[in-house]
Amino acid sequence: MANLEVNLGHHDRAIRHEQTALRYSYAVGEPGDCAINHFNLAIYLMLGGGPATESLAHRLASMVIFYQTASGYFSTSFQALSRDLASFAPGEPPLPADFAALCATVDQVEGVDLAALFNRLPKTRAATGDDALRQVLDFARQQPPPEPETPEPSPE
């Protein structure tokens, strides 16, 4: 429904539908679905003129989950994060101070508990949420500047 609404130009409706999808994903507890819904919500917030801190936080939440679960979506979705970060140049992106701040932002969506989800994930890549967030951001900072913007595919 969110994808349909955004294609119709109804950004507010797309955001509400994606927040509902995110809430259901957390209720089911499937990390991959949660990550995809965070990723999509970031897109809809950007398109709908939502706060940059929220859209970037949802993008980071998706990338932390993809990273920690060694998802193939991490490498295919990373260009989106690089573009997001570069879009704030020459200024600095509104990054969360730490994993707790990231959780506080994304947990504003009813039913979302990123810290609890993260605590259930394998700890083979990062031992803590702060480590995972730092590693994702370090990787993003090491990437070459993104290519000119092309339409962003959703991982769904």
N, C-alpha and C positions, 0 to 999 in steps of 0.2 A: 504494500500500500504506500509506503514512504517513497519508493522509487517512482511509482505512478504519480503521486502528488507533486514530487519535485519536477517531473517531466511536464506537468501541467502548469508549473510556475507557482504552485501553492506551497511555498517554503515553510510557513508556520505549521501547516498540516503534516508535511513531510517530517519535520522535527518531532512533532507529537507522536506520529506513528513509529518513528525510529526509537524514541524513548520507550515506548511500549514494548517494542521488540527487544530492546536492551534489558528491560525489566524482566521479561519472560526468559531471556537467555540466562540471566542470573538465577532465576527461580529454578531452572532446569540444571544449571551448574556446568554446562559444557563450555570450557575455556575458549575454544575456537570460535564458537558462535558469539560469545561475549566480545571477543576481539574484533570480529567482523562488524558487529553492531556499533562498537565504539568508533571504528574506522568510518562507517557510513554516517554516523551522527556528526562526526567532525566535518564531513563533506556538506551535510545539510545545514549545519550551523554557519559554515563559511558562506554558502550560497544565500542563506537567509539573513546575512548580516548579523549573526549572533556574536557575542563577545569573543574576541580573539583568545582570551585566556581559556574559555570553555572549549572552543574548537580545537585549540592546540592540546589541551589536557586530554581530550578524548582521543586525539591522534596518538599522543604519547602512551595512553593506557593501552591502546590496541597494539602498539609496537612493543611495549614491555611484555604483554601476554604472548605475542607472536615470538618474541625473542626467547622468553623463558621456556616456552614449550617447543622450541626448535622447529617452529612451523615454517613450511615453505613460503607462506605468505610474507614472512619477514623480508626476504630479499626482493620479492616482487612488489611489496608495498612501500619499500624504503624511499623510493623516489618522491613519494607524496610527502613524507616527513621532511626530506631535504628541501622540497619546494616551499613547504610551510615555513620552515626556519628562514630560508632565503628571502621570503616575501616581506620580512620585517626590516631588511637592510635599507638604509645604513644603520638603522636602530637595532636594538636588541629585542629578540622575541620575549614575550611574557612567560618565561619558563617558571614552573613551580619550584619553590626553594628546595623541596625534597619529596620523597615518595608520599609522606603523610599529607603534604599540601596537594599533591596530585590526586590522592584519594579524596580529600575534602572537596575538591572541585567536581570530580566525576560522580562522587556519591550524592551529589545534589539531585541526581535523577533517582526517583523513587525505586527502591529495590536493589540498587547497585551497592555492592560492598567489595571494592577492588582489593582491599587489604586481605579480606577473608579468602577471596578467590586466589590471590597470589600465594597465600600461605599453603594452599593445597597443591600448588604446582611443583614440579620437580625442581630441585635446587642445583642442577648440574651446571647451569650457566652463571647464575648469580645467587649468592647466599641470602641476600636481602632485597627488598624492594628498592632501597636507595642504591644498592650496587647495580641492579638491573637498569634503573633509570639512568644512572651515570654512564653505564656501558653503552646504552642505546644512544645517548646524547654524544658521547665521545665518538662513536662510530659515525654519527651524522655529521659531526664537525670535520671528520677526516675525508668526507666524500667531496669529489669535485663539484663545482657549481652545477645545479640542475640544468637540464636541457630546457629550451623554450617550452612553455606550458602547452600541454595537449590535454584533451579531455581525460579526466581521471576515472579509470575503471574501478568499480566496486569489487572487492574480493568475493562477493556472494556468487 
